[in-house]
Amino acid sequence: MKRSTSRSTSITARLTLLFAAVSTAVLLALGLLIGNAVEQHFVEQDMEVLSGKTQLAANLLAQLGSPADSNTLLRQLDDSLVGHHGLAVVVLAPDGKRVFATPNAAFPDVMLKPASAGATPKSWSQDGHPWRGIATLLPTGNSEWPTMLVAVAVDISHHEHFMESFRQTLWLFVAIAAILVGFLGWVVVRRGLAPLQAMRRDAASVTANRLDTRLSLDAVPVELAELAETLNQMLARLEDSFQRLKDFSSDLAHELRTPISNLMTQTQVALTRARSADEYREVLASNEEEYERLARMVGDMLFLAQADHGLVVPNREPVDLALQVRELFDFFDALAEEKGLRLTLTGSGRVSGDKLMLRRALANLISNAIRHTPAGGSIRVAIAACSEGTQLSVENSGEPIPQEQMSRIFDRFYRGDASRHGGGEGAGLGLAITRSIIRAHGGEISVSSGTAGVCFELRMA
C-alpha cells in the first residue's frame, strides 16, 4: 500500500507557533500601551511647562499699563526664562509686531495668527528639531493693546529620542521574548504530548497475537483518559471478535470433519472387498445421511451470510403466532412425550412477516428448549402485546446458562458445554439463524437465565 507523502503539520509545531504568536501579540499590545502611556505623559509634561509659562506671561501682561511699560515687563519675562533650555517664547502686539522673542524662537506662521490661537498644542519640526507649542491671546492692562498673542514652545528632541530608543528596545525585547516563549512552548507541548507518544508506542505493540494488550491509564492526563479508555474498549472488541473468529474456524473445521471422516471411513471399508448390491445400497444410504447433514450445514451458513449482508428480505403477510406454535407443538409432541415434558401456550398475537421464516425461528427455539429441558420438565410459550408490537417468550425449566456464556449464546457453532447442540439440526447454528430471521423482520431477540430456567424473548411488529 502506497503511503501518502503529504503530511499535515505536527501538533507540536502548530501549538508552538500558536503559543509564540499569541505571546508575541500580547507583548506587542502591552508594549504599545506602555509606549502610548509614556508618550502621553511627555505630552502632559510639556503642556504643564507651556501652560506655566503662558500663565506667567498672562500675569506680567496684566500689569502692562502702557506700551512704554512693555520693555520693563518683558525683561521680567526674559529673566523668568533663564535656565530653561529648549524653551521658545514670542509675544506679538495686536498689529503683528514682535514685542518679545527668544533667540531660538521659530514658530509656524499659522500659529502667529490671532485666528488660530487656542489651547490646542501643535507640533512641528524646525532645523531637524521637533517642537511642541501653543499660542494664546492674553489680555493686558493697556487699552491701546487690549490683547497680545503669546506663543510658547518647547523642544521635544529628548522626548523623541527616548521614544525611539524605547521602541527599538521594545522590538528587541519582543523578538527575544518570542524566541524564548516559542522554545518554552515547544518544551511544554512536548512534555504535554508525552502521554500520546506513550499511547502510540503501546498501540504499535498490538498485534494479532497480542490483542490482550491495553493502553496504560496511570500516567494519562484527564483530557486523554477518555480517548485511552475508548481505544481500550476498541481493543477489547477486536480481541473478542478475533477470538470468535478463531472459535468459528475451529468449530467449522470440527463440524465438517465428522461427516467427511464418516464418509471416508464407510467408503474405505466398503472398498476393502467385493460386496453385494444390498451392502453397497446400505453404504450409499449411510453416505446420503452424511451428505444431507453437510448440505443442511452449508445451507444454514449461506443463509447466515445472506442475512449478514442484508440479502434476506422476508415476504410480508399476517402470521398467527399462536397457530404456528400449536402446529409446532403437534410436530414435537413425540419428542416431548418421550421425555415427559409438558408444553403450554398462553396468549395470542399476529405479526406481519414471512410465515416459513418465522416458523423456522420458532421451531429452533422450541426444539432447543426440548433438547435442554430435563425429563419431567415444562416448556411455556407466552404471547402478549408490547410497546414494539408483539412479544413471544419461550421458557423452559432446567439448569440456568452460566453468565459467561450468555453473550455468546447466539454465536455460530457455539455450544456452552458438550451437551449443547443449539439448533440448526445439531450444527450449533439454530439460535444464530433465529436471531437473523427476527432481525430481518425488524425485531430483536434476547435471552435471560435464572434459577427457574432459561427464557428466550423476541419482540417484533
C-alpha positions as semicolon CSV with decimal commas, in nm:
position;residue;x (nm);y (nm);z (nm)
1;M;0,000;0,000;0,000
2;K;0,147;0,332;-0,108
3;R;0,178;0,580;0,177
4;S;0,088;0,941;0,108
5;T;0,393;1,167;0,107
6;S;0,196;1,475;0,219
7;R;0,169;1,511;0,593
8;S;-0,002;1,783;0,791
9;T;0,192;1,999;1,035
10;S;0,254;1,830;1,366
11;I;0,053;1,924;1,673
12;T;0,378;2,022;1,846
13;A;0,470;2,268;1,570
14;R;0,121;2,415;1,548
15;L;0,086;2,460;1,924
16;T;0,438;2,605;1,950
17;L;0,371;2,856;1,671
18;L;0,034;2,944;1,818
19;F;0,183;2,988;2,165
20;A;0,464;3,208;2,029
21;A;0,226;3,413;1,810
22;V;-0,020;3,478;2,093
23;S;0,258;3,564;2,337
24;T;0,420;3,798;2,082
25;A;0,086;3,968;2,013
26;V;0,026;4,015;2,386
27;L;0,376;4,155;2,439
28;L;0,337;4,390;2,141
29;A;0,000;4,512;2,264
30;L;0,141;4,564;2,613
31;G;0,445;4,746;2,470
32;L;0,225;4,972;2,257
33;L;0,006;5,052;2,556
34;I;0,311;5,137;2,766
35;G;0,459;5,342;2,479
36;N;0,136;5,538;2,436
37;A;0,119;5,595;2,811
38;V;0,479;5,724;2,821
39;E;0,421;5,945;2,518
40;Q;0,103;6,083;2,673
41;H;0,296;6,152;2,992
42;F;0,551;6,354;2,795
43;V;0,271;6,549;2,625
44;E;0,115;6,628;2,962
45;Q;0,457;6,723;3,099
46;D;0,518;6,956;2,804
47;M;0,172;7,107;2,840
48;E;0,238;7,171;3,206
49;V;0,553;7,369;3,115
50;L;0,377;7,553;2,832
51;S;0,076;7,637;3,046
52;G;0,302;7,759;3,328
53;K;0,496;7,997;3,103
54;T;0,174;8,116;2,939
55;Q;0,027;8,190;3,281
56;L;0,346;8,377;3,379
57;A;0,316;8,587;3,063
58;A;-0,052;8,649;3,139
59;N;0,033;8,778;3,487
60;L;0,301;9,012;3,352
61;L;0,083;9,141;3,067
62;A;-0,197;9,214;3,308
63;Q;0,038;9,466;3,476
64;L;0,108;9,643;3,146
65;G;-0,033;9,998;3,182
66;S;0,105;10,147;2,860
67;P;0,327;10,040;2,569
68;A;0,613;10,217;2,742
69;D;0,593;9,968;3,026
70;S;0,637;9,676;2,787
71;N;1,015;9,682;2,797
72;T;1,022;9,651;3,175
73;L;0,765;9,374;3,188
74;L;0,914;9,182;2,902
75;R;1,258;9,197;3,066
76;Q;1,095;9,029;3,363
77;L;0,961;8,765;3,124
78;D;1,307;8,718;2,977
79;D;1,455;8,681;3,326
80;S;1,199;8,413;3,409
81;L;1,318;8,207;3,112
82;V;1,678;8,194;3,226
83;G;1,790;7,834;3,279
84;H;1,502;7,686;3,075
85;H;1,683;7,513;2,789
86;G;1,482;7,442;2,478
87;L;1,207;7,691;2,554
88;A;1,094;7,947;2,291
89;V;0,858;8,240;2,350
90;V;0,718;8,505;2,114
91;V;0,495;8,798;2,216
92;L;0,316;8,985;1,935
93;A;0,141;9,319;1,952
94;P;-0,206;9,349;1,802
95;D;-0,052;9,482;1,482
96;G;0,163;9,168;1,447
97;K;0,485;9,331;1,556
98;R;0,715;9,119;1,766
99;V;0,738;9,275;2,107
100;F;0,943;8,993;2,255
101;A;1,109;8,679;2,117
102;T;1,368;8,439;2,245
103;P;1,671;8,385;2,019
104;N;1,566;8,037;1,911
105;A;1,200;8,120;1,857
106;A;1,084;7,985;1,520
107;F;0,709;7,932;1,505
108;P;0,499;7,838;1,202
109;D;0,322;8,139;1,054
110;V;-0,017;7,979;1,115
111;M;0,045;7,979;1,491
112;L;0,120;8,352;1,496
113;K;-0,222;8,448;1,362
114;P;-0,483;8,551;1,619
115;A;-0,746;8,340;1,446
116;S;-0,550;8,019;1,519
117;A;-0,476;8,100;1,882
118;G;-0,604;7,847;2,132
119;A;-0,511;7,594;2,399
120;T;-0,469;7,309;2,149
121;P;-0,100;7,215;2,120
122;K;0,065;7,194;1,779
123;S;0,378;7,006;1,678
124;W;0,630;7,090;1,405
125;S;0,992;7,047;1,311
126;Q;1,248;7,323;1,270
127;D;1,611;7,267;1,167
128;G;1,582;6,899;1,250
129;H;1,440;6,962;1,596
130;P;1,083;6,867;1,686
131;W;0,880;7,130;1,875
132;R;0,550;7,137;2,056
133;G;0,380;7,467;2,138
134;I;0,065;7,668;2,195
135;A;-0,042;8,022;2,103
136;T;-0,283;8,221;2,324
137;L;-0,440;8,566;2,312
138;L;-0,384;8,724;2,655
139;P;-0,549;9,042;2,786
140;T;-0,331;9,333;2,900
141;G;-0,381;9,634;3,127
142;N;-0,331;9,872;2,833
143;S;-0,630;9,998;2,638
144;E;-0,414;10,062;2,329
145;W;-0,306;9,699;2,328
146;P;-0,604;9,522;2,486
147;T;-0,472;9,177;2,386
148;M;-0,137;9,036;2,286
149;L;-0,059;8,698;2,128
150;V;0,183;8,489;2,328
151;A;0,330;8,175;2,165
152;V;0,525;7,932;2,382
153;A;0,705;7,620;2,252
154;V;0,933;7,356;2,395
155;D;1,196;7,148;2,219
156;I;1,091;6,781;2,248
157;S;1,403;6,628;2,093
158;H;1,496;6,444;2,411
159;H;1,142;6,303;2,430
160;E;1,156;6,181;2,071
161;H;1,500;6,027;2,127
162;F;1,369;5,848;2,434
163;M;1,063;5,713;2,249
164;E;1,277;5,597;1,956
165;S;1,509;5,416;2,196
166;F;1,208;5,274;2,376
167;R;1,058;5,139;2,053
168;Q;1,387;4,978;1,949
169;T;1,422;4,819;2,292
170;L;1,060;4,703;2,274
171;W;1,109;4,535;1,935
172;L;1,430;4,370;2,052
173;F;1,262;4,252;2,371
174;V;0,961;4,119;2,180
175;A;1,186;3,933;1,935
176;I;1,391;3,774;2,215
177;A;1,077;3,700;2,417
178;A;0,908;3,541;2,114
179;I;1,205;3,310;2,060
180;L;1,224;3,225;2,430
181;V;0,849;3,174;2,462
182;G;0,848;2,962;2,146
183;F;1,122;2,740;2,288
184;L;0,949;2,713;2,625
185;G;0,621;2,642;2,446
186;W;0,789;2,366;2,246
187;V;0,924;2,211;2,568
188;V;0,585;2,235;2,740
189;V;0,398;2,091;2,440
190;R;0,647;1,805;2,405
191;R;0,605;1,721;2,771
192;G;0,229;1,760;2,745
193;L;0,212;1,527;2,444
194;A;0,440;1,267;2,602
195;P;0,136;1,055;2,705
196;L;0,029;1,050;2,339
197;Q;0,370;0,916;2,242
198;A;0,337;0,650;2,512
199;M;-0,008;0,559;2,378
200;R;0,138;0,538;2,027
201;R;0,411;0,300;2,145
202;D;0,157;0,085;2,327
203;A;-0,072;0,081;2,023
204;A;0,221;-0,010;1,795
205;S;0,289;-0,315;2,011
206;V;-0,061;-0,455;1,945
207;T;-0,052;-0,747;1,702
208;A;-0,279;-1,037;1,616
209;N;-0,104;-1,239;1,885
210;R;-0,118;-0,959;2,143
211;L;-0,476;-0,836;2,128
212;D;-0,488;-0,857;2,507
213;T;-0,258;-0,551;2,525
214;R;-0,423;-0,245;2,679
215;L;-0,315;0,118;2,696
216;S;-0,194;0,220;3,040
217;L;-0,419;0,477;3,209
218;D;-0,187;0,553;3,501
219;A;0,005;0,848;3,352
220;V;-0,264;0,963;3,108
221;P;-0,396;1,317;3,176
222;V;-0,767;1,376;3,220
223;E;-0,801;1,517;2,866
224;L;-0,670;1,191;2,714
225;A;-0,823;0,946;2,962
226;E;-1,148;0,918;2,765
227;L;-0,956;0,858;2,440
228;A;-0,739;0,591;2,603
229;E;-1,045;0,423;2,754
230;T;-1,221;0,427;2,415
231;L;-0,916;0,271;2,249
232;N;-0,904;0,003;2,520
233;Q;-1,271;-0,072;2,459
234;M;-1,198;-0,098;2,086
235;L;-0,911;-0,339;2,158
236;A;-1,143;-0,544;2,378
237;R;-1,398;-0,564;2,096
238;L;-1,126;-0,660;1,848
239;E;-0,996;-0,927;2,085
240;D;-1,347;-1,065;2,134
241;S;-1,420;-1,061;1,758
242;F;-1,085;-1,223;1,678
243;Q;-1,146;-1,492;1,940
244;R;-1,494;-1,556;1,800
245;L;-1,345;-1,585;1,452
246;K;-1,088;-1,836;1,577
247;D;-1,358;-2,032;1,757
248;F;-1,577;-2,020;1,447
249;S;-1,297;-2,154;1,228
250;S;-1,221;-2,428;1,478
251;D;-1,588;-2,523;1,519
252;L;-1,645;-2,518;1,143
253;A;-1,348;-2,749;1,089
254;H;-1,477;-2,979;1,363
255;E;-1,831;-2,987;1,222
256;L;-1,706;-3,061;0,871
257;R;-1,452;-3,319;0,985
258;T;-1,709;-3,554;1,141
259;P;-1,930;-3,617;0,835
260;I;-1,630;-3,619;0,600
261;S;-1,449;-3,871;0,823
262;N;-1,762;-4,087;0,832
263;L;-1,787;-4,076;0,453
264;M;-1,421;-4,168;0,408
265;T;-1,435;-4,449;0,665
266;Q;-1,750;-4,606;0,523
267;T;-1,619;-4,579;0,167
268;Q;-1,280;-4,728;0,259
269;V;-1,446;-5,017;0,445
270;A;-1,677;-5,082;0,151
271;L;-1,378;-5,099;-0,085
272;T;-1,179;-5,347;0,123
273;R;-1,353;-5,639;-0,052
274;A;-1,622;-5,719;-0,300
275;R;-1,974;-5,675;-0,160
276;S;-2,329;-5,747;-0,261
277;A;-2,567;-5,493;-0,409
278;D;-2,761;-5,469;-0,080
279;E;-2,441;-5,392;0,112
280;Y;-2,348;-5,119;-0,134
281;R;-2,701;-4,976;-0,106
282;E;-2,662;-4,969;0,274
283;V;-2,330;-4,783;0,246
284;L;-2,477;-4,536;-0,003
285;A;-2,780;-4,476;0,222
286;S;-2,550;-4,404;0,515
287;N;-2,343;-4,171;0,298
288;E;-2,662;-3,995;0,189
289;E;-2,738;-3,909;0,552
290;E;-2,395;-3,752;0,591
291;Y;-2,439;-3,561;0,265
292;E;-2,774;-3,430;0,387
293;R;-2,609;-3,317;0,710
294;L;-2,339;-3,136;0,511
295;A;-2,599;-2,982;0,280
296;R;-2,802;-2,854;0,575
297;M;-2,491;-2,706;0,732
298;V;-2,383;-2,534;0,410
299;G;-2,738;-2,409;0,354
300;D;-2,755;-2,266;0,705
301;M;-2,417;-2,094;0,664
302;L;-2,528;-1,949;0,328
303;F;-2,847;-1,818;0,490
304;L;-2,647;-1,651;0,769
305;A;-2,406;-1,499;0,516
306;Q;-2,700;-1,354;0,322
307;A;-2,851;-1,220;0,644
308;D;-2,521;-1,052;0,737
309;H;-2,529;-0,862;0,407
310;G;-2,896;-0,768;0,431
311;L;-2,996;-1,001;0,147
312;V;-3,267;-1,181;0,345
313;V;-3,589;-0,997;0,259
314;P;-3,896;-1,163;0,415
315;N;-4,231;-1,173;0,242
316;R;-4,489;-0,979;0,441
317;E;-4,819;-1,142;0,531
318;P;-5,026;-1,172;0,851
319;V;-4,892;-1,458;1,064
320;D;-5,087;-1,604;1,356
321;L;-4,814;-1,686;1,608
322;A;-5,041;-1,894;1,832
323;L;-5,142;-2,113;1,538
324;Q;-4,779;-2,167;1,439
325;V;-4,683;-2,261;1,796
326;R;-4,971;-2,511;1,826
327;E;-4,869;-2,676;1,497
328;L;-4,509;-2,699;1,618
329;F;-4,628;-2,849;1,949
330;D;-4,801;-3,120;1,744
331;F;-4,482;-3,173;1,543
332;F;-4,260;-3,205;1,853
333;D;-4,519;-3,392;2,057
334;A;-4,346;-3,728;2,020
335;L;-4,010;-3,591;2,140
336;A;-4,175;-3,409;2,431
337;E;-4,376;-3,716;2,531
338;E;-4,063;-3,931;2,522
339;K;-3,900;-3,703;2,785
340;G;-4,222;-3,646;2,977
341;L;-4,227;-3,273;2,904
342;R;-4,532;-3,052;2,943
343;L;-4,589;-2,799;2,659
344;T;-4,815;-2,500;2,732
345;L;-4,921;-2,193;2,531
346;T;-5,081;-1,874;2,664
347;G;-5,196;-1,566;2,476
348;S;-5,220;-1,492;2,107
349;G;-5,097;-1,238;1,859
350;R;-5,041;-1,158;1,494
351;V;-4,738;-1,015;1,320
352;S;-4,652;-0,918;0,964
353;G;-4,380;-1,140;0,826
354;D;-4,265;-1,444;0,631
355;K;-4,456;-1,745;0,761
356;L;-4,190;-2,002;0,669
357;M;-3,904;-1,799;0,817
358;L;-4,091;-1,731;1,140
359;R;-4,194;-2,096;1,165
360;R;-3,829;-2,194;1,130
361;A;-3,726;-1,948;1,403
362;L;-3,997;-2,074;1,640
363;A;-3,906;-2,436;1,561
364;N;-3,544;-2,367;1,652
365;L;-3,646;-2,213;1,985
366;I;-3,887;-2,493;2,078
367;S;-3,652;-2,774;1,969
368;N;-3,369;-2,607;2,162
369;A;-3,594;-2,590;2,470
370;I;-3,692;-2,958;2,436
371;R;-3,327;-3,058;2,398
372;H;-3,216;-2,879;2,717
373;T;-3,515;-2,939;2,942
374;P;-3,463;-3,229;3,184
375;A;-3,711;-3,517;3,188
376;G;-4,039;-3,426;3,354
377;G;-3,985;-3,053;3,300
378;S;-4,204;-2,797;3,128
379;I;-4,186;-2,560;2,833
380;R;-4,404;-2,249;2,835
381;V;-4,470;-2,028;2,533
382;A;-4,636;-1,693;2,607
383;I;-4,761;-1,439;2,351
384;A;-4,861;-1,086;2,452
385;A;-4,880;-0,732;2,317
386;C;-4,593;-0,492;2,395
387;S;-4,477;-0,143;2,302
388;E;-4,284;-0,276;1,999
389;G;-4,587;-0,476;1,878
390;T;-4,593;-0,841;1,986
391;Q;-4,379;-1,026;2,237
392;L;-4,325;-1,403;2,235
393;S;-4,128;-1,586;2,503
394;V;-4,014;-1,949;2,517
395;E;-3,925;-2,053;2,871
396;N;-3,807;-2,395;2,981
397;S;-3,722;-2,531;3,323
398;G;-3,379;-2,669;3,392
399;E;-3,024;-2,563;3,466
400;P;-2,950;-2,192;3,408
401;I;-2,696;-2,084;3,148
402;P;-2,367;-1,963;3,306
403;Q;-2,334;-1,587;3,289
404;E;-2,008;-1,601;3,089
405;Q;-2,191;-1,793;2,813
406;M;-2,487;-1,555;2,781
407;S;-2,309;-1,311;2,548
408;R;-2,214;-1,590;2,305
409;I;-2,534;-1,792;2,306
410;F;-2,626;-1,665;1,957
411;D;-2,279;-1,723;1,807
412;R;-2,243;-1,966;1,520
413;F;-2,134;-2,316;1,620
414;Y;-2,115;-2,206;1,982
415;R;-2,202;-2,465;2,244
416;G;-2,179;-2,381;2,610
417;D;-2,099;-2,741;2,700
418;A;-2,061;-3,080;2,542
419;S;-2,434;-3,144;2,559
420;R;-2,539;-2,820;2,388
421;H;-2,625;-2,874;2,022
422;G;-2,813;-2,548;1,978
423;G;-3,046;-2,592;1,686
424;G;-2,963;-2,597;1,319
425;E;-3,017;-2,975;1,330
426;G;-2,726;-3,025;1,567
427;A;-2,472;-2,799;1,395
428;G;-2,489;-2,518;1,651
429;L;-2,643;-2,272;1,403
430;G;-3,008;-2,272;1,511
431;L;-3,003;-1,979;1,751
432;A;-2,785;-1,774;1,514
433;I;-3,037;-1,839;1,235
434;T;-3,325;-1,749;1,467
435;R;-3,169;-1,414;1,554
436;S;-3,101;-1,338;1,185
437;I;-3,464;-1,414;1,097
438;I;-3,603;-1,196;1,376
439;R;-3,370;-0,908;1,286
440;A;-3,463;-0,939;0,918
441;H;-3,821;-0,874;1,034
442;G;-3,712;-0,563;1,225
443;G;-3,739;-0,733;1,563
444;E;-3,497;-0,833;1,836
445;I;-3,437;-1,143;2,046
446;S;-3,281;-1,173;2,390
447;V;-3,212;-1,445;2,646
448;S;-3,229;-1,447;3,023
449;S;-3,146;-1,718;3,271
450;G;-3,221;-1,779;3,636
451;T;-3,296;-2,048;3,889
452;A;-3,633;-2,114;3,722
453;G;-3,468;-2,193;3,389
454;V;-3,394;-2,021;3,057
455;C;-3,619;-1,778;2,870
456;F;-3,581;-1,661;2,509
457;E;-3,784;-1,350;2,434
458;L;-3,848;-1,194;2,093
459;R;-4,024;-0,868;2,007
460;M;-4,145;-0,763;1,665
461;A;-4,423;-0,566;1,500
